[in-house]
Amino acid sequence: AIAGLLGHGDAFCLRDPSGIRPAYFFADEEFIAVASEAPIIQSVFGVCEEKVHPIPPGQAMVIKRSGDWTLERILEPLPFKQCSFERIYFSRGNDAKIYREREHMGRLLLRPLVKTLDELGISLSDTVLSFIPNTSELAFNGLAKEAQEYLDGERDKLLRELSSGAAAPTGERLAQAEKIFSAKARVEKVIHKDAKIRTFIQEDSSREHLTLHAYDVHYGTIRRGVDAVVAFDDSIVRGNTLKNAILRTVDRLGPTHIVVVSSCPQIRYPDVYGIDMAKLGDLAAFKAAISLLRERGDGHIIEEVYRACKAELKVNIKAGKIVNHVKRIYESFTPEQIAARIASDVRPDDCNASVRVVYQTVEDLHKALPEHEGDWYFTGDYPTQGGAKVCCRAFALWMEGSSARCYGVDSALSLARFRRPVLVLGSGGREHAIAMSLTKSLEVSTVFVAPGNGAIGAPAGGSEEDSLAPMVQPQIEVKAPDFEEVVAFCKKEAVNLVVVGPEQMLSEGVADVLRKHGVQVFGPSQAAAELESSKAYAKEFMKRHKIPTAEYQAFKGKESLDAALRYVDEAPFDVVVKASGLAAGKGVIVPTSKAEAKEAVVSFLRDGAMGAAGEELVLERLMVGVECSVLALTDGERIAVLPPAQDHKRALDGDQGPNTGGMGALAPPPPAASRECGG
């Protein structure tokens, strides 16, 4: 609803066409009043319920300065979707209808509560029913009444059984009967809350601190080590208050079990119509579903939903139906599975009691609130196209590590102006490490990795918490010489930077192709990459520019075989045999004798063991010692030198195996190795 007062004295209040938010009015000869709740008008003006009316959806109450007023249709009404969560949490319980609705909600929760108690092996008579002081009290009264009626029904059923005389009761049955006859619903005010502290509407930075001081318990209300406790709440939104304050506080009383009962269903989706629940990543149900997906190895679903949401953000609302792709996050799980995970997530590490969480079902919610069908918090069925689109935006913001709300100026679309996606090309551990580092940048929205590997996007130790951007593995072909799919992907996703890892791609000119299409690239041109793609060229380059390097001789083609073998025999030092071309780190052989060296030369030049990479080889003086690499980055004008790294090439313990592309590296190297490297 929107209300306003104009400078010349007229006023108005209009209501949205779906009736999402409430708006009531009262008008007589003296007063015209509009409010979001009917009871406040009744109390202030002392009028009966029949005198207060709702503003119909899509209509506006227009009030002239003369005091005349009219109801006028402004927008065509849409399907009526009054917000159910507002009815549960915010609306005043002194409204006659709301009072009965909340009581009905509480009654409907007894059946799933008893089922949970049965699973725990405890009876209702050994359970203390209590509520978390807030708007849950009315629904809790319904639960307590239903519990007593349930116990009365059990007693009546037993009386009928005993009076039938079908069989003489056993001693065990008589003891059970005595317990049933004496059973009463045990209602206690276990939890106390400082009414001055409102944690739901508090800013994020101080909410957690406040919750620690908002709650306390009434001692003596629970039999330590005997009783279970039901803590009835109106809703579980973030779960922070439960974990940080309520469960830890109640656990001090020594209950065997704590069962948290929520009068509303699992809140899975953000609100976009005015209630401050706009951050998807804050919701306990969402966090639980994401954790379950990752534990099952279904993290690819998260990435797929992200890509679908980003695509949906580009769709014009008027062009067709907006799809809420976030629903897919929950499709694999039952409500009970998510509730179990939430219970695990909110249970403090130092809590001795077991914790269960019981939620209202969406079906039972509609039984209790038949006139309030707006259930998008729980189902994702938004009454407007914009609602579904903003939900997709909320998911994109969460994936991109943004703390912004999903609506307003600071949204995913405006954020995109400051954070841009990056593409890492490669599939090895090196590229994975580069991608992990890029996820921590404030300037990066998404890190795409292609072709990637099986670990891309999976949690890696504690690093996930530091990540500000997601890692996503797109299905694109990285193929020379034109790299068409890479170029098309960069244009489609507005990739701001491409980081190239593999030498093969660089030697095939991927950096040149991308730069030609206006894409920034971290990686050398094809010409500069020859320093890596041809060892013969690199050795000649170093010799020409007087850069210290080991003695060597290059040999090319089968016709140079005899000369290469003579070099092995005549060189006054042991040699290393290196394929000049790129061989994925496996083109270097370190012989232990001249015979082994000759064998390697023959396999390269005559037998073609390394293919095209070995058509030219370099015979180089064997250098014994610690291998260190020192990398420097340059933009052509400035140089940034990175710490030295000690590389380990040979496989097997004690360097007894063949050379590889790399068995690992240490950076910086240990002190002894660092001295040998000249550090």
ZIPEMO-V161472 format. One line per field, one symbol per residue. burial: 1 if it has 16 or more other C-alpha atoms within 10 Angstrom, else 0. A space follows every 50 residues. Layout:
BEGIN
burial=???
END
This chain:
BEGIN
burial=10000000011111111111111111000000011011111100000000 01011111111110001010001000000111111111101110100101 11111111110011011000010111111111101111111111111101 11001001000000000000000000100100111110111010000010 00000011011101111000111000111111111111111111111111 10111111111111111111110000111111111111111111000011 01111111110110000000011111101100001001101111111100 11111111111001110110011111111111111111111111111111 11011110001110110011111111100011011101110111111111 11000111000001001111111100010000100110010010111111 11111111111111000011101111001111111111110000000000 01011101001001101110000111111111100111111000001101 11011101110011111111110000110000000000000001111111 00000000110000000010001100100
END
